[in-house]
Amino acid sequence: MFERFNAEAQRCIFMARLAALTEKSKNITTLHFLSGIRKESPALFRGVNWAKSPVKLTYLSPDNLRKASQVTGDLLLDAKAKRTLVSAAEIAKKAGSGHVTPVHLLACILATDAKLRKALTKAGLEIEAPGKSARGSRGESAAGKSEFSSGIGYDLHRLVEKRKLMIGGIEIPFEKGTLGHSDGDVLAHAICDALLGAASMGDIGTHFPDSDPKWRGVSGLVFLRQVRQYLERKNWKIHHIDAVVILERPKLGPHFPEMREALAKALGMAPEQINLKAKTNEGLGEIGRGEAIAAHTIATIGR
């Protein structure tokens, strides 16, 4: 069934499960679905004043997510939650969409629960008819047309002895590592710059200056998680990352799956939304001589 749900909708459902586990609930409910949608697609709730809303959703803090994700076992969907998944697929099909999106999930929940719909509307949610909302797969959201933005990122570090080679959040076995104030992760740093650029929020040096001792030796994944939080506060959602790492050696291809997993976890996205490539510099320049490593990235975000 879930093969028809796009990556974002699947993450909403996964977050719904974590919300249920956080509450120690025996079943996943539509309220848990709403918690998952709010976590993964906050732009759909633009305008909602949660402080005044009678609808209290589970807050999925990083600590709650970490604890809940460590719990094993399956949870059953309650009757309304089951109907929501089936109805969302039906609405997507009628709308001519090849995939079920978070918009379809939200539309179904609001269409079948009048009390919940009324409460969220009173709190400021702008709601369209379910049929109209289903067109979200063609570029519209429940609050209107989607907005997309792209940014580019670049980073370069010298390669020296007695340092770890950190790329994409993982350690790569090699006789040299990157020199830097933090961990010297060129890929993570370039992705940070691309995301910040897409959101017009400056660059990595602005937010994590090398003059600040608290960032000394810090993992690039920490920077990525922080940048993700910056974007979420502005209702931005990360859609895609494309990156190329330039170095003579070692070979990075075998490490790409682990890199994508680490980066995706830090950014709150699916590994399939991250594309990684590696190139040599054909023996030219400092990179070609094995003295440095660089990365170029492009990030696409939306809301």
Sequence and secondary structure as in RCSB ss.txt:
>XXXX:A:sequence
MFERFNAEAQRCIFMARLAALTEKSKNITTLHFLSGIRKESPALFRGVNWAKSPVKLTYLSPDNLRKASQVTGDL
LLDAKAKRTLVSAAEIAKKAGSGHVTPVHLLACILATDAKLRKALTKAGLEIEAPGKSARGSRGESAAGKSEFSS
GIGYDLHRLVEKRKLMIGGIEIPFEKGTLGHSDGDVLAHAICDALLGAASMGDIGTHFPDSDPKWRGVSGLVFLR
QVRQYLERKNWKIHHIDAVVILERPKLGPHFPEMREALAKALGMAPEQINLKAKTNEGLGEIGRGEAIAAHTIAT
IGR
>XXXX:A:secstr
 GGGB HHHHHHHHHHHHHHHHTT SEE HHHHHHHHHHH GGGGTT  TTT S       HHHHHHHHT  S  
EE HHHHHHHHHHHHHHHHTT SSB HHHHHHHHHHH HHHHHHHHHTT     HHHHGGGGGTEETTEE  EEE
EEEEEEEEEEETS EEETTEEE  SEEE  SS   HHHHHHHHHHHHHTT   HHHHS TT GGGTT  HHHHHH
HHHHHHHHTT EEEEEEEEEE SSS  GGGHHHHHHHHHHHHTS GGGEEEEEE  TT HHHHTTSEEEEEEEEE
EE 
